Amino acid sequence: MLETHLPQALIERLAPSQLAEHLATLTTGYTPNSEQEASEPTYYDLPVLKAPVWRWEIIWYFFFGGLAAGCYIIASIAALFGSHEDRIVARTGYYLSLLALLPCPPLLIKDLGRPERFLHMLRIFKVRSPMSVGMWAVISLSFFSGLTTLIQVARDGLLGHAWGARWLASLPQRLLALPGSAVALLLGSYTGVLLTATSIPLWSRSKLLGGIFLISAVSTSTALISFVLRLVRTPLRTLHKLERLEWSVLLLEMLGLLAFLRASGRAARPLVGTAPTEHGMSFWRFAFGTGLALPWLLQTLSLLAKRSRQSPFPGLLISLLVLLGGYVLRRTIVEAGHTSSQDARTTLWNARS
């Protein structure tokens, strides 16, 4: 009788939902206690906070903004400190940064509802407002990215050889990269800071979201640049440098997320839990598992192999997984924030502690 029940118990323990629940308890250090939570005071069990109104536009805005910032940072590093053969990384990064910036204003305008609201935000600059700082970061990076890319276009000979093209090509691109990179760092991190500045427990309990979003911006941008360079058959030596960078950043991002979950504790349940309204299955399967842990393991095996690879498929697969994980990470954090705002008891607990 015992032998017939052991396999079934083992199967239940290894079920995806049970595994996700174990991971949620392990990483947050919090085990749900329905009886204890039910005894906590609330105002007639009504939500204390108003649910955020952010929809898919903001999720894509966060994703493309991170790509724009990360691509500019990586391109600037290659331009300032890379060898001559790394110039292709700088060129590709600057082009991709500008392309990723293009959807950001339309997405933000659509989220605001009316174009004049976007123009009103440009009338003033509020240092204490993450939204205002982020808006001006987008505008500033658009200026630096546009000018840097225009110089690159002239140097690549795409504007011909007229006097104006030669003048553009002579401008100090590396000098522009310094303030541009500072703005890119601001843009890459401000989206997480914007969430932290709210009262929603999931977003505000820990102060690590800004750093996590910045690291994720670099990891997804490295993946995007690597993907493009593999398509054009870039020399392996340059690709190996990007692989080592991607391996390091993915590891740092996983450690940052685990630190965020531990610091958030109970407030992180909407993100990692497995209740019907929680988003743990999406987070563990796609954001952390498929988008971070799996590509990191594949990249580790690739680096340990230490051999030239004629087929670009493994690298292309790793890049696609990282890009998918970066998008799902932002989506689950935003959507789990909606769930977190409806939890009156955790909101009051977060305010008291």
C-alpha positions in Angstrom: 0.0 0.0 0.0 2.8 2.4 0.9 4.6 1.6 -2.4 1.5 2.6 -4.4 1.2 5.9 -2.7 4.8 7.0 -2.8 5.0 7.7 -6.6 1.8 9.7 -6.4 3.1 11.8 -3.5 6.3 12.3 -5.3 4.5 13.4 -8.4 2.4 15.9 -6.5 5.5 17.3 -4.8 7.2 17.8 -8.2 4.2 19.3 -9.8 4.9 22.8 -11.3 2.5 24.6 -9.0 4.0 22.9 -5.9 7.5 23.6 -7.1 6.7 27.2 -7.7 5.1 27.5 -4.2 8.2 26.0 -2.6 10.4 28.5 -4.5 8.1 31.3 -3.4 8.4 30.3 0.3 12.2 29.7 0.0 13.0 33.0 -1.7 10.7 35.3 0.2 11.1 33.7 3.6 7.3 34.0 4.1 4.8 31.2 4.5 1.2 32.2 4.0 -1.0 31.9 7.1 -4.6 32.4 6.2 -5.8 32.3 9.8 -3.3 34.9 11.0 -3.9 37.2 8.0 -7.7 36.9 8.5 -7.3 38.3 12.0 -5.5 41.4 10.9 -7.6 44.6 10.9 -8.8 46.1 7.6 -11.5 48.6 6.7 -14.3 46.2 5.8 -11.9 44.2 3.7 -11.9 47.0 1.1 -8.8 47.8 -0.8 -6.8 50.7 0.7 -5.1 51.7 -2.5 -6.5 52.6 -5.9 -5.3 50.1 -8.5 -2.8 51.4 -11.0 -4.2 52.1 -14.5 -1.1 51.1 -16.4 -1.8 48.7 -19.3 0.2 47.1 -22.0 1.5 50.4 -23.3 3.6 51.0 -20.1 5.0 47.5 -20.2 6.3 47.9 -23.7 7.5 51.4 -22.8 9.5 50.0 -20.0 10.9 47.3 -22.3 11.9 49.5 -25.2 13.2 52.2 -22.8 15.5 49.6 -21.2 16.7 48.4 -24.6 17.5 52.0 -25.7 19.4 52.7 -22.5 21.3 49.4 -22.4 22.3 49.5 -26.1 23.6 53.0 -25.7 25.6 52.1 -22.6 27.2 49.0 -24.3 27.9 50.9 -27.5 29.6 53.7 -25.5 31.7 51.2 -23.6 32.8 49.6 -26.8 33.6 53.0 -28.4 35.6 54.3 -25.4 37.4 51.2 -24.2 37.1 48.5 -26.9 39.6 47.6 -29.6 39.3 48.4 -33.3 37.4 45.2 -34.0 34.9 46.1 -31.3 33.8 49.1 -33.3 31.0 47.0 -34.8 29.5 46.6 -31.3 29.5 50.4 -31.0 27.9 50.9 -34.4 25.3 48.3 -33.9 24.5 49.5 -30.3 24.0 53.1 -31.4 21.7 52.1 -34.2 19.7 49.8 -32.0 19.4 52.4 -29.2 17.8 54.9 -31.6 15.5 52.3 -33.0 14.4 51.2 -29.5 13.7 54.8 -28.6 11.3 55.5 -31.4 8.3 53.6 -30.0 8.7 55.2 -26.5 7.0 58.6 -27.1 4.0 57.1 -29.0 3.5 54.5 -26.2 3.7 57.1 -23.5 1.3 59.4 -25.3 -1.2 56.6 -25.9 -1.0 55.7 -22.2 -1.7 59.4 -21.2 -4.7 59.4 -23.4 -4.3 62.8 -25.0 -1.2 64.2 -26.8 -1.4 67.6 -25.0 -0.7 65.8 -21.7 2.6 64.8 -23.0 3.4 68.4 -24.0 2.3 69.6 -20.6 4.9 67.4 -19.0 7.6 69.1 -21.0 6.7 72.5 -19.6 8.4 71.9 -16.2 11.0 69.7 -14.6 10.3 68.3 -11.1 13.4 66.8 -9.5 11.2 65.0 -6.9 8.9 63.5 -9.5 10.2 60.2 -11.0 7.7 60.6 -13.9 9.1 64.1 -14.8 12.7 62.9 -14.4 12.0 59.9 -16.6 10.3 62.0 -19.3 13.2 64.3 -19.5 15.6 61.3 -19.5 13.8 60.0 -22.6 14.0 63.4 -24.3 17.7 63.8 -23.4 18.7 60.3 -24.5 16.8 60.9 -27.8 19.0 63.9 -28.4 22.3 62.1 -27.6 21.3 58.9 -29.3 20.0 60.8 -32.4 23.2 62.9 -32.7 25.5 60.0 -32.0 23.8 57.8 -34.5 23.8 60.6 -37.1 27.6 60.9 -36.7 27.8 57.1 -37.1 25.7 57.2 -40.3 28.0 59.9 -41.7 31.1 57.9 -40.8 29.6 54.8 -42.4 29.3 56.8 -45.7 25.5 56.5 -45.8 25.2 60.3 -46.3 27.6 60.5 -49.1 30.8 62.6 -49.2 29.4 66.2 -49.3 30.7 68.9 -47.0 27.9 68.4 -44.4 28.5 64.6 -44.2 32.2 65.2 -43.7 31.5 67.8 -41.0 29.2 65.4 -39.1 31.7 62.6 -39.4 34.3 64.8 -37.7 32.3 65.5 -34.6 33.6 64.0 -31.3 31.3 61.0 -31.0 33.3 59.7 -27.9 32.8 62.9 -26.1 29.1 62.8 -26.6 29.1 59.2 -25.3 30.0 60.3 -21.8 27.0 62.5 -21.0 24.8 60.3 -23.1 25.8 57.2 -21.1 24.9 59.1 -17.8 21.4 59.8 -19.2 21.1 56.2 -20.4 21.9 55.0 -16.8 19.2 57.3 -15.5 16.7 56.1 -18.1 17.5 52.4 -17.5 16.9 52.6 -13.8 14.2 55.2 -13.5 11.4 52.8 -14.5 12.1 50.8 -11.4 12.4 53.9 -9.2 9.1 55.0 -10.6 7.4 51.9 -9.3 9.3 52.1 -5.9 7.9 55.6 -5.4 4.3 54.3 -5.2 2.6 52.9 -2.1 1.9 49.5 -3.7 3.6 46.9 -1.3 5.2 44.8 -4.0 6.9 47.8 -5.6 7.7 49.9 -2.6 8.7 47.3 0.0 12.3 47.0 -1.4 14.4 49.7 -2.9 16.1 47.4 -5.4 13.8 47.7 -8.4 15.7 50.5 -9.9 18.9 48.5 -9.9 17.1 45.4 -11.2 15.6 47.2 -14.1 19.0 48.7 -15.0 20.7 45.3 -14.9 17.9 43.8 -16.9 18.2 46.7 -19.5 21.9 45.7 -19.9 21.2 42.0 -20.2 18.5 42.3 -22.8 20.5 44.9 -24.7 23.5 42.6 -24.8 21.2 39.8 -26.1 19.8 42.1 -28.8 23.2 43.3 -30.0 24.6 39.7 -29.9 21.5 38.5 -31.9 22.1 41.1 -34.7 25.9 40.5 -34.8 25.4 36.8 -35.1 23.1 37.3 -38.1 25.8 39.3 -39.9 28.6 36.8 -39.0 30.7 39.0 -36.7 34.1 37.5 -35.8 34.0 35.1 -32.9 36.4 37.1 -30.8 34.0 40.0 -30.5 31.1 37.6 -29.9 33.0 36.0 -27.0 33.4 39.3 -25.3 29.6 39.8 -25.5 29.1 36.3 -24.2 31.2 36.9 -21.1 29.4 40.2 -20.5 26.0 38.5 -20.9 27.0 35.6 -18.5 28.0 38.1 -15.8 25.0 40.4 -16.2 22.5 37.4 -16.1 24.1 36.1 -12.9 24.0 39.6 -11.4 20.3 40.0 -12.4 19.4 36.6 -10.8 21.1 37.6 -7.6 19.4 41.0 -7.6 16.0 39.4 -8.1 16.6 37.0 -5.2 17.7 39.8 -3.0 14.6 41.8 -4.0 12.3 38.8 -3.1 14.0 38.3 0.2 13.8 42.0 1.1 10.1 42.2 0.0 9.0 39.1 1.9 5.3 38.9 2.2 4.8 41.8 -0.2 6.3 39.7 -3.0 3.6 37.0 -2.9 1.6 38.5 -5.8 4.7 38.1 -8.0 5.9 34.7 -7.0 2.9 33.0 -5.3 0.6 30.4 -7.0 -2.9 31.6 -5.9 -5.4 32.2 -8.7 -4.7 36.0 -8.6 -0.9 35.7 -8.2 1.6 35.5 -11.0 4.2 33.0 -9.7 3.8 30.5 -12.6 4.6 33.1 -15.2 7.4 34.5 -13.1 9.2 31.3 -12.3 8.6 29.6 -15.7 9.3 32.5 -18.1 10.9 35.4 -16.3 13.3 33.6 -14.0 13.5 30.1 -15.5 13.4 30.5 -19.3 14.6 34.1 -19.4 17.5 34.0 -16.8 18.5 30.6 -15.4 18.3 28.6 -18.6 20.2 31.1 -20.9 22.8 31.5 -18.1 23.3 27.7 -17.9 23.5 27.5 -21.7 26.0 30.4 -21.8 28.1 28.7 -19.1 28.3 25.5 -21.1 29.2 27.6 -24.2 32.0 29.4 -22.4 33.4 26.2 -20.8 33.5 24.5 -24.2 36.1 27.0 -25.4 35.8 26.1 -29.0 34.8 27.9 -32.2 31.2 27.4 -33.2 30.3 27.6 -36.8 26.6 27.5 -36.2 25.1 30.7 -34.8 21.9 28.9 -33.6 22.9 28.3 -29.9 23.8 32.0 -29.5 20.6 33.1 -31.3 18.5 30.9 -29.0 20.2 32.3 -25.9 19.6 35.9 -27.0 15.9 35.2 -27.8 15.4 33.6 -24.4 16.9 36.6 -22.6 14.8 39.0 -24.6 11.7 37.0 -23.8 12.6 36.9 -20.1 13.2 40.7 -20.0 9.7 41.4 -21.4 8.0 38.9 -19.1 9.8 40.2 -16.1 8.4 43.7 -16.7 5.0 42.4 -17.5 4.7 40.2 -14.4 6.0 42.9 -12.1 3.5 45.4 -13.5 0.6 43.0 -13.4 1.5 41.7 -10.0 1.4 45.3 -8.8 -2.3 45.4 -9.7 -2.9 42.4 -7.6 -0.8 43.8 -4.7 -2.8 47.0 -4.7 -6.0 45.1 -3.9 -4.5 43.3 -0.9 -5.7 45.5 2.0 -4.1 43.5 4.7 -0.6 43.4 3.2 -0.9 47.2 2.4 -1.6 48.0 6.1 1.1 45.5 7.2 3.6 47.2 4.9 2.6 50.7 6.3 3.0 49.5 9.9 6.3 47.7 9.5 
